[in-house]
Amino acid sequence: MARLLLADCLLHSGSCDATAKLWDWRMPAVPAITFQGHDSDINSVSFCPSGEAFVTGSDDSTCHFFDTRCLLCINKFKSERTICGITSVCSSASGRLLFCGMDNFNCYCWDMCKDGMTCSPLWALTGHENRALSACYSVCRAHFSCSGFMPGCLPFW
């Protein structure tokens, strides 16, 4: 008999009310928990591979790293030289790296084990000609990622 794990029942959402919500699809009428901390619209949410944490990206130029076990934001990421919205977030297959697409045509990568408010991104991918609307990391544990932007190109890094 197959066993349904709790992580298989969870969904998350981000909203223009600057909150992220964690939902149990077996009881969809009300969110299981509401996470606060952003100062503007949340544009992207993504579970980390373990299923025990998720990241959010917002128009307030920050990414937040929430732990679903302690129900808290355990890290925040912001580049001091960047004042623009974050359009997309994802973590690496190991859960160590945070990758995000930005309104300033760039994609950034942070080490999620470091203090995101005091350290700089590990690297910036700067080849887009417009807003980086979507970002994803390879699921096969290879060290490359892809990102999409208008008018429809899909570069691999």
ChimeraX attribute file (.defattr): number of C-alpha atoms within 10 A of each C-alpha:
attribute: neighborCount
match mode: 1-to-1
recipient: residues
	/A:1	3
	/A:2	4
	/A:3	6
	/A:4	8
	/A:5	8
	/A:6	9
	/A:7	13
	/A:8	11
	/A:9	12
	/A:10	15
	/A:11	17
	/A:12	19
	/A:13	17
	/A:14	21
	/A:15	15
	/A:16	13
	/A:17	12
	/A:18	18
	/A:19	19
	/A:20	26
	/A:21	17
	/A:22	19
	/A:23	19
	/A:24	18
	/A:25	15
	/A:26	8
	/A:27	10
	/A:28	10
	/A:29	9
	/A:30	11
	/A:31	16
	/A:32	15
	/A:33	14
	/A:34	14
	/A:35	16
	/A:36	15
	/A:37	13
	/A:38	21
	/A:39	15
	/A:40	18
	/A:41	19
	/A:42	27
	/A:43	20
	/A:44	24
	/A:45	25
	/A:46	21
	/A:47	23
	/A:48	22
	/A:49	16
	/A:50	11
	/A:51	15
	/A:52	14
	/A:53	20
	/A:54	24
	/A:55	25
	/A:56	28
	/A:57	30
	/A:58	28
	/A:59	22
	/A:60	17
	/A:61	22
	/A:62	24
	/A:63	30
	/A:64	23
	/A:65	23
	/A:66	23
	/A:67	18
	/A:68	17
	/A:69	8
	/A:70	10
	/A:71	14
	/A:72	15
	/A:73	17
	/A:74	13
	/A:75	17
	/A:76	21
	/A:77	24
	/A:78	21
	/A:79	18
	/A:80	11
	/A:81	7
	/A:82	13
	/A:83	15
	/A:84	16
	/A:85	22
	/A:86	31
	/A:87	25
	/A:88	28
	/A:89	30
	/A:90	26
	/A:91	26
	/A:92	22
	/A:93	17
	/A:94	11
	/A:95	18
	/A:96	15
	/A:97	18
	/A:98	23
	/A:99	27
	/A:100	30
	/A:101	29
	/A:102	26
	/A:103	20
	/A:104	18
	/A:105	18
	/A:106	22
	/A:107	28
	/A:108	20
	/A:109	21
	/A:110	24
	/A:111	19
	/A:112	18
	/A:113	11
	/A:114	14
	/A:115	15
	/A:116	20
	/A:117	15
	/A:118	12
	/A:119	14
	/A:120	19
	/A:121	18
	/A:122	12
	/A:123	12
	/A:124	15
	/A:125	15
	/A:126	12
	/A:127	12
	/A:128	18
	/A:129	13
	/A:130	16
	/A:131	20
	/A:132	26
	/A:133	22
	/A:134	20
	/A:135	22
	/A:136	20
	/A:137	23
	/A:138	13
	/A:139	14
	/A:140	9
	/A:141	10
	/A:142	10
	/A:143	11
	/A:144	13
	/A:145	15
	/A:146	14
	/A:147	23
	/A:148	20
	/A:149	20
	/A:150	13
	/A:151	9
	/A:152	8
	/A:153	11
	/A:154	15
	/A:155	12
	/A:156	11
	/A:157	11
